[in-house]
Amino acid sequence: MNDVHAIACQRCGNCCTIDMMAYVSAEDRKRWENEGRTDILDRLDDNSVIWAGDRIISRSGSNVTHCFYLNSDGTVCTCGIYPTRPGVCRDYAPGSSELCPLYFNKSR
């Protein structure tokens, strides 16, 4: 069902400033198994990020500032696994939360 009032994504990457691996569902995992996406499954199973109370850090201690699969050319962002991205990413609607700058621009 398409919303006639849907907002077009500006590809800023703000919605990708979380570690999407924390939101992977059983359905996502099953799809990746069926697709043979061992690259994604290995990263998921490695659990290379740790919740440090107030932020997510890598095992090396550096802050995790965005999804591992977020790519940027300095102008626009793209998803490295877009065709098979997790459900939480598929369901995200531009402008639907304060993560997105469009949230503050939409007419109320």
C-alpha positions as CSV (number, residue, x, y, z in Angstrom):
1,M,0.0,0.0,0.0
2,N,1.5,3.3,-1.1
3,D,1.0,6.4,1.0
4,V,0.2,9.3,-1.4
5,H,1.8,11.6,1.2
6,A,5.1,9.6,1.4
7,I,8.2,11.7,1.7
8,A,11.1,11.0,-0.7
9,C,14.3,10.0,1.0
10,Q,17.1,12.4,0.7
11,R,19.7,9.7,1.3
12,C,21.4,11.6,4.1
13,G,22.2,8.5,6.1
14,N,20.9,9.8,9.4
15,C,18.6,6.8,9.9
16,C,21.7,4.6,9.5
17,T,23.5,6.1,12.6
18,I,22.5,3.0,14.6
19,D,23.8,-0.5,14.6
20,M,21.1,-2.3,12.6
21,M,22.4,-5.6,13.7
22,A,20.7,-5.0,17.1
23,Y,17.3,-5.0,15.2
24,V,17.7,-8.1,13.0
25,S,14.6,-10.4,13.2
26,A,14.4,-14.1,12.9
27,E,12.8,-13.5,9.4
28,D,15.8,-11.5,8.3
29,R,18.2,-14.2,9.5
30,K,16.2,-16.9,7.7
31,R,16.2,-14.8,4.5
32,W,20.0,-14.4,4.6
33,E,20.5,-18.1,5.2
34,N,18.3,-18.8,2.2
35,E,20.2,-16.3,0.1
36,G,23.6,-17.7,1.2
37,R,24.6,-14.3,2.6
38,T,27.3,-15.6,4.9
39,D,29.0,-12.2,4.8
40,I,26.0,-10.7,6.7
41,L,25.5,-13.8,8.9
42,D,29.2,-13.9,9.9
43,R,29.1,-10.3,10.9
44,L,25.9,-10.9,12.9
45,D,27.3,-14.0,14.6
46,D,30.7,-12.3,15.3
47,N,29.0,-9.8,17.6
48,S,31.8,-7.4,17.1
49,V,30.0,-4.6,18.8
50,I,29.3,-4.1,22.5
51,W,26.8,-2.0,24.3
52,A,28.9,0.2,26.7
53,G,26.0,1.6,28.7
54,D,25.7,4.9,26.8
55,R,27.0,4.0,23.4
56,I,27.9,1.1,21.1
57,I,31.6,0.4,20.7
58,S,33.6,-2.1,18.7
59,R,35.7,-4.7,20.3
60,S,38.7,-2.4,19.7
61,G,37.0,0.3,21.8
62,S,36.1,2.7,19.0
63,N,32.6,4.3,18.9
64,V,30.3,2.7,16.4
65,T,28.7,5.8,14.7
66,H,26.7,4.2,11.9
67,C,25.7,0.9,10.3
68,F,28.5,-1.1,8.9
69,Y,26.8,-1.3,5.5
70,L,26.3,2.5,5.1
71,N,28.3,3.9,2.2
72,S,28.8,7.6,1.4
73,D,30.4,9.5,-1.4
74,G,30.3,12.7,0.6
75,T,27.1,13.8,-1.0
76,V,24.6,10.9,-0.8
77,C,24.5,7.7,1.2
78,T,23.7,4.3,0.0
79,C,23.2,0.9,1.6
80,G,25.6,-1.9,0.8
81,I,22.9,-4.5,1.3
82,Y,19.9,-2.6,0.2
83,P,18.1,-5.4,-1.7
84,T,18.3,-7.6,1.4
85,R,18.4,-5.0,4.2
86,P,16.7,-5.9,7.5
87,G,13.0,-5.5,8.0
88,V,13.6,-2.6,10.4
89,C,15.3,-0.7,7.5
90,R,12.7,-1.7,4.9
91,D,9.9,-0.5,7.2
92,Y,11.5,2.9,8.0
93,A,9.6,5.7,6.4
94,P,11.5,9.0,5.7
95,G,10.3,11.7,8.0
96,S,8.8,9.3,10.5
97,S,11.1,10.0,13.4
98,E,13.5,12.6,14.7
99,L,16.4,10.7,13.2
100,C,15.4,12.1,9.9
101,P,15.8,15.8,9.1
102,L,12.6,15.6,7.0
103,Y,10.7,15.0,10.3
104,F,11.0,18.7,11.1
105,N,10.2,19.9,7.6
106,K,7.0,18.0,7.0
107,S,3.7,20.0,7.3
108,R,1.6,19.1,10.3
